[in-house]
Amino acid sequence: MAAPRPSVSPEVFLDAALAIVDEFGADALTTRSLGNAVGLDSTTVYRYFGSKDVLLGTLFDYVTGKVIAEAGSDIESPRERLVALSVAYQKVFFEHPSAARLNGHMADMIHAGRGNAPNTMALSGYVVGALLEMGLAGRDLAIAYQMVESFIVGAVMLESEAHAHTMAVRVLRYRAFGVGTPGLDSLTVDDAEAMSDETLRRGIDAVLDAVEAMASSGPPPQ
């Protein structure tokens, strides 16, 4: 018979885990470090989660729940809901940059049947619901979903970890190919960050323009 789980709530574990990852990175999160943070021995923490993959996957799903809360659900336009979701995803994972790369652990956890990810599934439902309202169905729905997911997750993952360093490198790159171009050769990190926000909005708009075109034209001929 499996040992009972400790009485500490999941939120206490996950808030403590997120604090460790935010300050020290994902490699610092172990059953021992989490146990020290919540006042339990590492064996008890291991008994709760079962493996580090499950701990990291559950943590990613926990942060994803913050994205859903940030995006809200009271926006009438399905297109604007997806825009709000992209902005919320960027905001939350820029606040917790080391958590952005834990989605692989979440996928491994689900594939191995060692846990579930209710917030991640709810986020998928949020996207699918908006796409259905936009008129997508069948194969086109799946393709549109992957377009939205690939852009939002990819764009945020690219910039979230070591965000300040990423912006500094981007400034140097823009200055290099923008020599003699007003607005690029004197670019600052603040400018690059503002451009990053604009890029996200323009990028998701371009993706959603393509999605709307798919919905209006129907499936391509076979």
Protein Blocks (a to p, Z undefined) as FASTA:
>chain_A
ZZdddfbdfklmmmmmmmmmmmnojklpcfklmmmmnopafklmmmmnopaklmmmmmmm
mmmmmmmmmnopmbfblklmmmmmmmmmmmmmmmmmmlmmmmmmmmmmmmnopaccfklm
mmmmmmmmmmmmnopahjllmmmmmmmmmmmmmmmmmmmgoklmmmmmmmmmmmmmmgoi
ahjlmccfklmmmmmmmmmmmmmmmmmmmmmmmmmnopadZZ
